[in-house]
Amino acid sequence: MLKNALRILFVTCFVVLLSPVWLPKLVGFTAWVVDRPDLPPDKVAGYRTMEANAATTPRGRSAELKADTRGHFEVQALVNGRAVDVMVDTGATSVALRYEDALRLGLRPDPDEFSIPISTANGTTKAARATLAEVRIGDVRVKNVEALVVPAKALATNLLGMSFMRRLAKVEMAGGRLFLEE
């Protein structure tokens, strides 16, 4: 009987000592199982669900982008009233403009303005800060958007980063489409 009592005491102490390690993992796993949507992946947008072809009922202006064959969202934006090809990149902190396109938009940073260190797929370099009066995708407009001008040939395409995206009321992805709402 003393042996059984010692076993129970030992197991209880062991469980109590290990609970800070396994309890948060158990709670996290349980929350994931309870909260996850039971829909196929092409109809999941975060934890919100929507039909892949459902029409949105925008509270403001909206735009819908279709993914290309690589799964990227490339679109022609109007930046300061001029057409510029961009790729949506939620991994980019800021809108990033190729130097060549910045010149077309009337942005001409001096060489000493290239002082912001950045990392691109092509390596690290320094960029210049700029503010774009307006960036427009379809009917969606955002004014005074922070951007970086990247040196010539540092980027293959302009990036529509989070300095634009975070200013939107709603961004959802479903079924190979990206929905933007102002």
MOGIHU-V688684 format. One record per residue. OMEGA is omega in radians with two decimals (* if undefined). Layout:
OMEGA + OMEGA
//
This chain:
3.09 + 3.11 + 3.12 + 3.11 + 3.11 + 3.08 + 3.13 + 3.11 + 3.13 + 3.14 + 3.12 + 3.11 + 3.13 + 3.13 + -3.13 + -3.14 + -3.12 + -3.07 + 3.09 + -3.14 + -3.00 + -3.09 + 3.11 + 3.11 + 3.13 + 3.13 + 3.12 + 3.13 + 3.14 + 3.13 + 3.13 + -3.12 + -3.10 + -3.02 + -3.02 + 3.10 + 3.14 + 3.12 + 3.06 + -3.06 + -3.11 + 3.12 + -3.10 + 3.07 + -3.02 + 3.04 + 3.03 + 3.12 + 3.10 + 3.07 + -3.06 + -3.10 + -3.09 + 3.08 + 3.11 + 3.04 + -3.01 + 2.99 + 3.14 + 3.09 + -3.11 + 3.07 + 3.11 + 3.14 + 3.12 + 3.14 + 3.05 + -3.07 + 3.10 + -3.11 + 3.14 + 3.10 + 3.12 + -3.05 + 3.03 + 3.13 + 2.96 + 3.13 + -3.07 + 3.08 + -3.13 + -3.12 + 3.13 + 3.07 + 3.13 + 3.01 + 3.11 + -3.11 + -3.14 + 3.07 + 3.12 + -3.13 + -3.02 + 2.93 + 3.13 + -3.13 + 3.02 + -3.11 + -3.12 + 3.13 + 3.09 + 3.10 + 3.10 + -3.13 + 3.14 + 3.10 + -3.10 + 3.14 + 3.06 + 3.13 + -3.13 + 3.09 + 3.11 + -3.04 + -3.11 + 3.13 + 3.11 + 3.05 + 3.09 + 3.08 + -3.13 + -3.14 + -3.13 + 3.12 + 3.09 + -3.09 + 3.10 + 3.10 + 3.05 + 3.03 + -3.14 + -3.09 + -3.14 + 3.00 + -3.07 + 3.03 + -3.06 + 3.13 + -3.08 + -3.14 + 3.03 + -3.11 + 3.10 + -3.10 + 3.07 + -3.14 + 3.03 + 3.03 + -3.06 + -3.13 + -3.13 + 3.07 + 3.09 + 3.13 + 3.07 + -3.13 + 3.08 + -3.11 + 3.05 + -3.01 + -3.01 + 3.08 + 3.01 + -3.00 + -3.08 + 3.14 + 3.13 + 3.12 + -3.04 + 3.04 + 3.14 + 3.10 + 3.11 + 3.02 + 3.13 + 3.13 + 3.10 + -3.13 + 3.12 + 3.10 + -3.12 + *
//
